[in-house]
């Protein structure tokens, strides 16, 4: 009888062990499936991220190429205009040849020329000033043979770093200068706050090549095939 009971107990224990093994195996299988699923999701995310980064990179390269192309076209356009201006100048009855810089001087102040064409820049050099020298450099345009009006002014201060500069006698709606005749003539430069003598320079009735659209007439601009720019 005891033998029979023991056999039953052993059988029950064996069944329990078998069930436990089966449950454990099922659990392990579910864990493996979960890991595989998570890995797939992770690989998919990495793949999508790579595609996104690649798209952004391609887009950046494309935008950079367009930008470089635009700059290149602008540079080429300017070079073409310079070549055209040079050709028109050489073919003109009176080709423009830049005058030598003669540097009219008053104390430490110098301008690069005593005569300018319409459209030329006036370059100003200032040598060393004493620390006490302060004032204003004033450029006066002619109204008639005896009267002048301030066109441009630049302060100077010997206690600060020297600053050379330039400007262009130009047409200006704000200044009420709408015709080139208002720029032509003998200009003066005075040094307010000092005893330095004034300087003089002349703007002549001749237009710098390439500036006809601005200082010339509508007929002059049309004659060389460019668009006339209204001044005022």
C-alpha positions as CSV (number, residue, x, y, z in Angstrom):
1,X,0.0,0.0,0.0
2,X,2.8,2.5,0.9
3,X,4.5,1.6,-2.3
4,X,1.3,2.6,-4.3
5,X,1.0,5.9,-2.4
6,X,4.6,6.7,-3.0
7,X,4.2,6.0,-6.7
8,X,1.2,8.4,-6.9
9,X,3.2,11.1,-5.1
10,X,6.1,10.6,-7.4
11,X,3.8,10.8,-10.4
12,X,2.2,14.0,-9.2
13,X,5.6,15.6,-8.5
14,X,6.8,14.6,-12.0
15,X,3.7,16.2,-13.5
16,X,4.2,19.5,-11.5
17,X,7.9,19.6,-12.6
18,X,6.9,19.0,-16.3
19,X,4.3,21.8,-16.1
20,X,6.9,24.1,-14.5
21,X,9.4,23.4,-17.3
22,X,6.7,24.0,-19.9
23,X,5.7,27.4,-18.3
24,X,9.4,28.4,-18.1
25,X,9.9,27.5,-21.7
26,X,6.9,29.6,-22.8
27,X,8.1,32.6,-20.7
28,X,11.6,32.4,-22.3
29,X,10.0,32.2,-25.8
30,X,7.9,35.4,-25.0
31,X,10.9,37.2,-23.8
32,X,12.9,36.3,-26.9
33,X,10.0,37.4,-29.1
34,X,9.8,40.8,-27.2
35,X,13.6,41.3,-27.7
36,X,13.3,40.5,-31.4
37,X,10.4,43.0,-31.7
38,X,12.3,45.8,-29.8
39,X,15.4,45.2,-31.9
40,X,13.4,45.4,-35.1
41,X,11.8,48.7,-33.9
42,X,15.3,50.0,-33.0
43,X,16.7,49.1,-36.4
44,X,13.8,50.7,-38.1
45,X,14.3,54.0,-36.1
46,X,18.0,54.0,-36.9
47,X,17.2,53.5,-40.6
48,X,14.6,56.3,-40.6
49,X,17.1,58.6,-38.8
50,X,19.8,57.8,-41.4
51,X,17.4,58.5,-44.2
52,X,16.4,61.8,-42.6
53,X,20.0,62.9,-42.0
54,X,20.8,62.0,-45.6
55,X,17.9,64.0,-46.9
56,X,18.9,67.0,-44.8
57,X,22.5,66.7,-46.0
58,X,21.4,66.5,-49.6
59,X,19.2,69.5,-49.1
60,X,22.0,71.5,-47.5
61,X,24.4,70.6,-50.4
62,X,21.7,71.6,-52.9
63,X,21.0,75.0,-51.2
64,X,24.8,75.6,-51.0
65,X,25.2,74.8,-54.7
66,X,22.4,77.2,-55.6
67,X,23.9,79.9,-53.4
68,X,27.4,79.5,-55.0
69,X,25.8,79.5,-58.4
70,X,24.0,82.8,-57.7
71,X,27.3,84.4,-56.4
72,X,29.1,83.1,-59.5
73,X,26.5,84.6,-61.8
74,X,26.6,87.9,-60.0
75,X,30.4,88.0,-60.3
76,X,30.3,87.1,-63.9
77,X,27.7,89.8,-64.6
78,X,29.9,92.4,-63.0
79,X,32.9,91.2,-65.0
80,X,30.9,91.4,-68.2
81,X,29.9,95.0,-67.3
82,X,33.5,96.0,-66.6
83,X,34.6,94.5,-70.0
84,X,31.7,96.4,-71.7
85,X,32.6,99.7,-70.0
86,X,36.3,99.2,-70.9
87,X,35.4,98.6,-74.6
88,X,33.0,101.6,-74.7
89,X,35.8,103.7,-73.2
90,X,38.4,102.6,-75.7
91,X,36.0,103.1,-78.6
92,X,34.9,106.6,-77.5
93,X,36.3,109.7,-79.2
94,X,38.0,110.7,-75.9
95,X,39.0,107.5,-74.0
96,X,39.2,108.0,-70.3
97,X,42.7,107.8,-68.8
98,X,42.9,108.3,-65.0
99,X,44.8,111.4,-64.1
100,X,47.9,111.0,-62.0
101,X,47.3,111.6,-58.3
102,X,48.9,114.9,-57.4
103,X,47.8,114.9,-53.7
104,X,47.0,118.6,-52.9
105,X,47.9,119.1,-49.2
106,X,47.1,121.3,-46.3
107,X,49.0,120.5,-43.1
108,X,48.3,116.8,-42.4
109,X,45.3,116.6,-44.8
110,X,45.6,115.4,-48.4
111,X,43.1,114.7,-51.2
112,X,44.3,112.5,-54.0
113,X,43.5,114.7,-57.0
114,X,42.9,118.4,-58.0
115,X,40.5,117.4,-60.7
116,X,37.7,114.8,-60.8
117,X,35.3,113.4,-63.3
118,X,31.6,113.0,-62.5
119,X,31.4,109.6,-60.6
120,X,35.0,109.6,-59.4
121,X,35.7,109.1,-55.7
122,X,37.6,111.7,-53.7
123,X,40.1,109.9,-51.4
124,X,41.3,111.7,-48.3
125,X,44.4,110.8,-46.3
126,X,45.1,112.3,-42.9
127,X,48.7,112.2,-41.5
128,X,49.5,112.3,-37.8
129,X,47.6,114.9,-35.9
130,X,48.6,116.3,-32.5
131,X,46.5,115.1,-29.6
132,X,45.0,118.6,-29.2
133,X,43.9,118.9,-32.9
134,X,40.1,118.5,-33.2
135,X,37.7,119.9,-35.8
136,X,35.7,119.1,-38.9
137,X,36.7,118.7,-42.5
138,X,34.0,120.3,-44.6
139,X,33.6,119.9,-48.4
140,X,31.7,122.8,-50.0
141,X,30.2,122.5,-53.5
142,X,29.8,125.6,-55.7
143,X,26.4,127.4,-56.0
144,X,27.9,130.1,-58.2
145,X,31.3,131.8,-58.6
146,X,31.3,133.2,-55.1
147,X,28.9,131.1,-53.0
148,X,29.2,127.6,-51.6
149,X,27.1,125.1,-49.7
150,X,28.2,122.2,-47.4
151,X,28.0,118.9,-49.2
152,X,29.8,116.6,-46.8
153,X,31.6,116.9,-43.5
154,X,33.9,114.6,-41.5
155,X,35.1,115.2,-37.9
156,X,38.7,114.6,-36.9
157,X,40.3,114.1,-33.5
158,X,44.0,113.8,-32.9
159,X,43.5,111.9,-29.7
160,X,41.9,109.0,-31.6
161,X,43.1,106.7,-34.3
162,X,43.5,108.2,-37.7
163,X,40.9,107.3,-40.2
164,X,41.4,107.8,-44.0
165,X,38.1,107.9,-46.0
166,X,36.6,108.7,-49.3
167,X,33.3,110.0,-50.8
168,X,31.8,110.6,-54.2
169,X,30.3,113.9,-55.2
170,X,26.9,112.5,-56.2
171,X,23.4,113.4,-57.2
172,X,21.0,113.2,-54.2
173,X,17.3,113.8,-53.9
174,X,17.7,114.3,-50.1
175,X,20.2,117.1,-50.8
176,X,18.2,118.6,-53.6
177,X,20.9,117.8,-56.1
178,X,19.1,116.5,-59.2
179,X,21.3,117.6,-62.1
180,X,25.0,117.1,-62.8
181,X,25.5,120.9,-63.3
182,X,25.0,121.3,-59.5
183,X,28.2,119.3,-59.0
184,X,30.4,120.8,-61.7
185,X,32.8,123.5,-60.8
186,X,35.4,124.5,-58.2
187,X,34.9,122.9,-54.7
188,X,36.5,123.9,-51.5
189,X,37.7,122.0,-48.4
190,X,38.0,123.9,-45.1
191,X,39.3,122.6,-41.8
192,X,37.0,124.0,-39.2
193,X,38.7,124.4,-35.7
194,X,42.2,124.8,-37.2
195,X,44.3,127.4,-39.0
196,X,45.1,125.2,-41.9
197,X,44.5,126.8,-45.3
198,X,41.6,125.5,-47.4
199,X,42.1,123.2,-50.4
200,X,40.4,123.3,-53.7
201,X,39.5,120.8,-56.4
202,X,37.5,120.8,-59.5
203,X,34.7,118.5,-60.8
204,X,34.6,118.7,-64.6
205,X,31.8,118.1,-67.0
206,X,32.8,114.7,-68.1
207,X,31.4,111.4,-66.9
208,X,33.4,108.4,-65.6
209,X,32.9,105.4,-68.0
210,X,30.1,103.2,-66.7
211,X,28.3,106.1,-64.9
212,X,26.3,107.5,-67.8
213,X,23.2,105.8,-66.5
214,X,23.5,108.0,-63.4
215,X,25.0,111.4,-64.5
216,X,24.0,111.5,-68.1
217,X,20.8,112.3,-69.9
218,X,18.1,109.9,-71.0
219,X,19.3,110.3,-74.6
220,X,22.9,109.6,-73.6
221,X,21.9,106.4,-71.8
222,X,19.7,105.2,-74.7
223,X,22.5,105.8,-77.1
224,X,24.7,103.2,-75.5
225,X,21.8,100.8,-74.7
226,X,21.5,101.2,-70.9
227,X,18.6,102.1,-68.7
228,X,18.5,105.7,-67.5
229,X,18.2,106.3,-63.7
230,X,15.9,109.0,-62.6
231,X,17.5,111.3,-60.0
232,X,14.7,113.2,-58.4
